[in-house]
Amino acid sequence: MFDRLFAGALLCLSGLIAWTAYHFDVPFQYEPLGPKAFPLILSTVLAVCSIWLLLKPSPNKWAPTGAVLLKLLSGVALMTGYAFLFEKAGFIVSTAIVGAVFCILFGEKPTRAIIYSVVLSLVSYFLMKHLLQLNVPTGMLFGG
C-alpha cells in the first residue's frame, strides 16, 4: 500500500518537474542542451520508475516507524530551508549548514559532521565553479 501511495506522489512530482522545466524561458543559451534538458530527463526517469512501482509493488510489508518518519520530515524541512538559504547565504555556507545538520540527524558526531560538510561544500563549489563552469551563488557573505 505504501509503495503505491509513494509511487503516485512521485508520479505527480515528475509531472510538476516536467511542467516547470517545459516553461523555462532563457533569453540565450550558453549550453548546447539548454536548461530544460536535465529536469526533463529527470522527470522522465522518475515517471518510469513510479509507473513501475505502481504496477509491481514490493512484496515487503515494512512500514516506517515514528522515528523514521520524523527523520524523513526533518529532511524535507532541511531541504526547504536549503532552498531559502541558497541565494542569500550562497552555495558554500548553505551546503555546509544543511550537510552538517543532515549528518548529525543520521548519527554522525557533530565535530566530524561539521568538518565533512565544510570540506564537501568547498570542494563541490570549486568543482562546479571552475571545472564545470556553472554559475553558483557565492552569497552576501562572500560579496555575491
N, C-alpha and C positions, 0 to 999 in steps of 0.2 A: 504494500500500500504506500509506504513512504517513498519507494522508488518511483512510482507513477506520479505522485504529487511533486516530487523533486524534478522529475523529467518534464512535467507540464510547466513548472515555473521556469526551468531552463529554456524550454521552447519559447515561452513568452519573452524571456530575456534576449534570446537570439533574434527574435523579430524586432525588438526595440533597438538592438545594436545595428541591425541591417537598415532599419528605417532611419536612424540617426546618421549613419555613415552615408547613406544614399543622399542625404540632404546637405552634406558638407559642400560649401561653396568657397573655393580658394581662388583668388584673383590670378595667381600664377602658380605654376607647379615647379618645384625645384627637385623633384624626384621623378624618375621615369613612370612609376606606377601611380603616383599621387597619394594623397592622404586617405583615400577611400579604400584602398586595396586591403590593408591589414584588417580593419574592422569587418569588412565584407567576408574575407576568408575565415576570420574567427567566428562570425555568426553562422556561416555555412557549416563549419565543423561542429559547432555547438548544437545546431539544429539536427544534424545527422546523428550525433551521439544521443541527443534527447529522444529522438524518434526510436532509436534502437532500444533505449531503456524503457520507453513506453510499451514497445512490442514484446520485449523479452526481459522482464524484471528479474532481479536476482532472487534465487530461492532462499537466501539468507534472511532470517527473521529478526535480525538485530534491530533494536530501537535505541535511539540516543538517550543517555541519562541526563539528569538535570545539569550536571557539571559540564557535560559535552555541549549541551545547548547553550549554557552560559558562555562558554569559550567561543562558540560559533557567533553568538550575538555580539560578544565583545569584539570579535574580528571584524564584523560588519561595521560596528561603530568606529573602530580604529581606521578602517579604510575610508569611511565617510569623513572622518577628521583629517585624514591624509589629503583627500581631495580639496578640502578647505584650506589646509596649510600650504599646499604645494606652490601656489602662485606667490603668496606673501612671504613665506619663510624660505622658499627656494627648495630645490631638489635635495641638496646635501642635508640641511637641517631637518626637513620634514621626513626624509627617508631614515635618518639616524634615529629620530624620536620614535617613529612608528615601528621601525625594526627592533629597537630595544624593548619597547612595550610588548611586541609580539613574542620575542624571545623569553621575556620574563613570564608572560602569560602561559607559555608552554613549558615552563620548568627550568629555564636556564638561570644561573646565578646572575644578579644584577651587574656585577663588575664585568664579567665575561660578555654579557648581553650588550652592554654599552660599547665595549671595545670592538666586538664583532660588528655591530651595526654602524659605528662610525667608520671603520675600515671599509665595510661593504658600500656605504654611501659615497665615500670619497673615490674608491676605485671605479664604481659604476658610473659616477659623474664624469670622471675623466675619460673613461672608455666611450661613453655616449657623446660627450662634447668633442673630443679630439679624434677618436678612431672612426666613429660613425657620423660625425659632424652634424649632430642633431642640436636643435635649439632647446636647451634645458634651462629652466629658470634658475637664476642664482639667488634670488630673493633680495629683500631690502637690507638684510644684514651685510651682504657682500656687495652692495652697491647696485643691485639689479633693479 
